[in-house]
Structure formats: C-alpha cells, structure tokens
Amino acid sequence: MEVRIGIKHAPRELAFETESTAEEVRGLIEDAIAKDRAIIPLSDTKGRQYLVDTESIAYIELGGDAGRKVGFIS
C-alpha cells in the first residue's frame, strides 16, 4: 500500500510503500495523535524507517496496492 504524508512548510510530501494495511497505518497514526506522542514511527517495504513529527503533519493519503505498472498501458 502507498502512503503519502504532507508536511507543513515543506514543498514535497513524504511518499513510500508499506506492507501494512490502510487500517493498521491509520490506527497507528490515530493512536499516536490521541496519546499526544511527538513522533510516529513508520517503515517501508525496503526496511527504511521514517520518524514523522505529529505536529508537522498537514495531511495523510492512504492509497491502494503499491504495485508498479510496467510497459504500455492503454
């Protein structure tokens, strides 16, 4: 699944693919915000970890399947 996070005062968004479901990622983010945590730890399919400041989040987009398309698509 693809995750896109908009960061306040940043021209680009943080985008990565994860093996977690949309419900798992949403639950993790909602839990961190409800418990007033400063940082949300997230990881991608390649094992990289992202630490996102909860105060800096502008928006979060949880996408569908992360599969990349190869070749010509009509």
C-alpha positions as CSV (number, residue, x, y, z in Angstrom):
1,M,0.0,0.0,0.0
2,E,1.2,3.5,-0.8
3,V,1.4,6.2,2.0
4,R,1.7,9.9,1.3
5,I,2.2,12.4,4.1
6,G,2.1,16.1,3.6
7,I,4.4,18.0,5.9
8,K,3.6,21.6,6.9
9,H,6.0,24.2,5.4
10,A,7.7,21.6,3.1
11,P,7.3,21.8,-0.7
12,R,7.4,18.0,-1.1
13,E,5.5,15.2,0.5
14,L,6.8,12.0,2.1
15,A,5.8,9.0,-0.1
16,F,6.6,5.4,0.5
17,E,5.2,1.9,0.1
18,T,4.4,-0.3,3.1
19,E,3.2,-3.9,3.6
20,S,0.8,-2.7,6.4
21,T,-2.9,-2.3,5.6
22,A,-4.6,1.1,5.5
23,E,-6.4,0.2,8.8
24,E,-3.1,-0.6,10.5
25,V,-1.4,2.7,9.4
26,R,-4.5,4.7,10.2
27,G,-4.7,3.1,13.7
28,L,-1.1,3.8,14.4
29,I,-1.4,7.5,13.4
30,E,-4.7,8.0,15.3
31,D,-3.3,6.3,18.4
32,A,-0.1,8.5,18.4
33,I,-2.2,11.7,18.0
34,A,-4.7,10.7,20.7
35,K,-1.9,9.9,23.1
36,D,-0.2,13.2,22.3
37,R,3.0,11.5,21.1
38,A,5.6,13.7,19.4
39,I,6.7,11.2,16.8
40,I,5.1,8.4,14.7
41,P,7.4,5.6,13.6
42,L,6.6,4.2,10.2
43,S,8.6,1.7,7.9
44,D,8.5,0.9,4.2
45,T,8.8,-2.3,2.3
46,K,12.6,-1.9,1.9
47,G,13.1,-1.7,5.7
48,R,13.7,2.0,5.9
49,Q,12.2,3.7,8.9
50,Y,10.6,7.2,9.0
51,L,10.0,9.2,12.1
52,V,7.3,11.8,11.5
53,D,6.6,14.7,13.8
54,T,2.9,14.7,14.6
55,E,2.7,18.5,14.9
56,S,4.1,18.8,11.3
57,I,1.5,16.6,9.5
58,A,-0.6,18.5,7.1
59,Y,-2.4,15.5,5.6
60,I,-2.1,11.7,5.1
61,E,-3.2,9.8,2.0
62,L,-3.5,6.1,2.3
63,G,-3.5,4.5,-1.2
64,G,-4.4,1.2,-2.7
65,D,-2.0,-1.5,-3.9
66,A,1.6,-0.4,-4.3
67,G,2.3,-2.5,-7.4
68,R,4.1,-0.6,-10.1
69,K,2.9,-0.9,-13.7
70,V,5.5,-1.9,-16.4
71,G,5.1,-1.5,-20.1
72,F,2.5,0.3,-22.2
73,I,-1.0,0.7,-20.7
74,S,-3.9,1.7,-22.8
